[in-house]
């Protein structure tokens, strides 16, 4: 199967160093960013793919600033590939190509394993409980945790706080954690197809699931017994979009959502054509400043978080339409926004 999204993509150099040849992780610096994979300029265009998060510090993306300093006047011959759509507006003088490979790879993996996804999520055992899943430590997640840890209507986890969910015991961590999108010991890659996970599971259906797909299935009982999600995205204070599987998987799991994310996150998802259920939630927090956004979200949606929402037949049909929109149109959506 071929996907137009990857048509005419040239060979790409990895832009940041994450793993050395022995498999050890390089240290990320919160101010200086990742170590940079500088490719000597030899008179030909160089195409560089940022395969992970860029570091935002003092109103700049430090990895881009490092490349600007290294290439100087030759920066006009350097092309950067990143999954942030709005970063083009922030660096109008750089050659930036929107290339959300992570989102597309996950979408392809979902399509290739669609049967198990469809059969795993339904409305049969819904309650008025709210779901909030957290992984790694982030300042904005700490703030959210301080607001929900005494709310008996919210089902939550926070690995950083060693608060686990009951379904974690059903999967071995090795089943889905030992996966990397690319082999970071190499510096030159060309896109072929999403890498396959070698699962230790005996279930044949799980043999080709990406880590994030496995994470979603691991928590299916939580999604199926709660009415909506309070999504704490990976990043909170970027001046551009940063949308991960934490947002897209709500469409697969048939969940409406409130989003603790970067400013205008809701507007961006709405621009993609998804139903944000404005009749259920007050999303006015989306335009608030970083310092006020979380407080506004909780203040204006207090009853929803405390009491849950009722999933009427109309809401259920709209949730199914969101999932269908994602499955049928997500590649075209991202192509239109490249």
MOHU-V273492 format. One line per field, one symbol per residue. ss: DSSP state (H for helix, E for strand, - for the rest). psi: psi as a letter, one per 40 degrees, with the letter a starting at -180 (. if undefined). burial: # if it has 24 or more other ideal C-beta (glycine too) atoms within 12 Angstrom, else .. A space follows every 10 residues. Layout:
ss: ???
psi: ???
burial: ???
//
This chain:
ss: ---HHH---- -EEE-EE-E- ----E---E- --E-EE---- -----EEEE- -----EE--E EHHHHHHHHH HHHHHHHEEE EE----HHHH ----EEEE-- HHHHHHHHHH HH-HHHHHHH ---------E EEEE----HH HHHHHHHH-- ---EEEEEHH H-E--HHHHH --HHHH---- -------EE- ---------- ---HHH---- HHHHHHHH-H HHHH---EEE EE-------- ----HHHHHH HH---EEEEE ----HHHHHH H--------- ---HHHH--- --HHHHHHHH -HHHHHH--- --HHHHHHHH HHHHHHHHHH HHHHHH--
psi: hihddehehi hhihdihdhi deeihihhhd deaiiighhh hfeiihhhhh eahihhhffi hddddddddd dbdedeehhh hiehdedddd geeighhhgg dddddddddd defdddddee haedfiaeii hhhibihidd ddddddeeee heehhiihdd efhiidedee ihdededghi diheeiehih hciiihhgie iehddeefhi dddddddded dddeeidiih hgididfiei ighaeddded ddefhiiihg aihfdddddd deeihefeed iheeddeiid deddddddde fdddddeaih gidddddddd dddddddded dddddde.
burial: ..#.##.... .########. .......... ..#####.#. .....##### ######.... ########.. #...#..### ########.# #..####### ########## ####.##..# #....##.## #####..#.# #.###.##.. #.######.. ....#..#.. #...##..#. ##.#..#.#. #..#..#.#. .....#.### ########## ########## ########.# ########## ########## #########. .#.####..# ###.##.#.# ..##..##.. #..##..##. #...##.### .##.###..# #.##..##
//
